[in-house]
Amino acid sequence: MDANALYLKIANYCAYQERSLKDVQAKFKVWEVPEELHEQLIQLLFEEGFLNQERFANTYTRGKINLKKWGKTKVKMYLKHKGIDDETIKNSLEQVDEQSYLENAQKLAKNKLNGIKDKENALAVKQKIYRFLLSKGFEMEVVQKATDWALKADK
């Protein structure tokens, strides 16, 4: 496959949804793109706007927090795994609306509380909610607020 055909193929791949540089490099390996073409194709993708790390980080962060109801810690970890630099991650997380973020955690805590059958042991109930929210990637401060809110709302 010549360079133009490869470029069109990878541009379509990037146009379908936001991709990170690491995603593109992984696709090069799968498609067995010759090493000597990698840099040239990547440069073209950046120049033409098909690749943009900041845009990817912002889109990824919004999607995971608003749709998947992930916490910032989990989003940060996955962005690092995608090869996004710390400054870009920090900027994308700063754009998160704190009120809706807390509301996400509160809804998750309330749903978890509603799913707990045995509520005799208050400490065990609280621990289950804590563990659940921490596994979703929420920070301890948010976990505490959301859990306290859910427990008060349940009374």
N, C-alpha and C positions, 0 to 999 in steps of 0.2 A: 504494500500500500504506500503511495507516495505521500509527501509531507502535506500537500493541500487536502487530500482525502482524510488524513489523520487529523488535521486541524478541524475540519468540518465535523468529524465524528466527536472529537473531544469538546468542541464548542457546543454541539447539541447536548452532550452529557452535562455540561455546565449550565446551559440554558434551561434545562428541565427543572432543576432546583439549585439552590445555592450550594456550592461545593467549596471545600477547603483545599489548599494546595496539597495537603497530604492525601486527600481523596483522589485528586487528579494523578498524583504520582503513583498511587496504588493501582489506579486504572491503567496507567502506562504499563505496569508490570503484567497485569492480566492480559492486556492486548499485545504484549511483547513489542512495544514501541522501542526502536533502537535508541540506545543511550544518547547518541549524538544529537538526536532531535528533541530530547526532553527540554533543555533550556530554551531553545528557540520557540517551541510550542507554548511553554509556560509564559515566556515574555509576551508573546502575541495575545494570549488569553488575558493577561493583566492589562495590556494596552487597549484591547477592544472592550474591556469591562466585563468579560465573562468570569473572571476571577477577581475577587475583592475580599480580603481577609476580614476587614471591618464589617462589611455588609453581611458576610457569612456569620460572623460572631453575633451581630445584632439580631439577625433572623433566627438563628439557632436558639439564642437566649430567649427571645420572645416566644417562640414556639414551645420550647420545653417548659417554660414557666407558666404560660397561659393555657396551653393545651394539655400537656402531660402532668402539670401541677408539680414539677420538680422544684427543689430548693436551689438556692444559689451555689451551695457547696458542690452539689452533684453536677450542675451546669458547668461550673468552673473546671471540675475534674475532666469532664468530657471534652471541653474546649481545649484543654491542655493536651489531651490525647489526640485531638485533631491537629495539633501543631500550631495553635494560635498563641501568640506571645502574651505575656502577662499584662502589658499596658492595654492591649486591645480587649482582653478579657475584662479588665477593670472597667474600662469605658462602657462596654456592653452591659455589664451588671449595674452600673450607675444609672442606666436608663430605665431600670425596672421601677414601676410604680409601687412604692412601699405599702400603700393602703391595700391595693388589690393583692399584693404578695401575702400580706398578713391574712387577708380574707381567704385566700387559697388554703393556707395552713389551718385556719380555723375550721373551714368546711371539711378538710381531711380529718382533722381531730374529732369533729362531731360525728362524721361517718364511721370512723374507727370506734368511737365510744358506743355508738348505736349497734355495732357489730359484736361487741363484747357481751357474752352471755352471763357470766358470773361476775357481778359487780360488788360482791360482798367485801372483798379486800381492796380498799381504796388505793393503797400503795401499788398493788399489782396492776390495777386498772391504769393508773397514771404512768407506770413503767411501760405498759404495752403501747400507750399512745406516744410516749416519748420515743421509744424504739422505732415505731412506725414512721414518725415524722423525721427522725434522724436518718432513717434509711431512704427517705425521699429526698434528702439532701438539704434540709432546713437547718439553719444555725440554731444553737442552743437557746439564745434569747427569744427567737421567734417560736421555737418549740414550747418554751415555758409559757409565753403569752397565749398561744393558741390552745394549749392544754388547759390552762387555768380558765380561759374563756369557755371552752367546751364543757368542762366540769361544772362551772357555775350555771351555764345555760341548761344543763341536764337536771338541775335540782328543781 
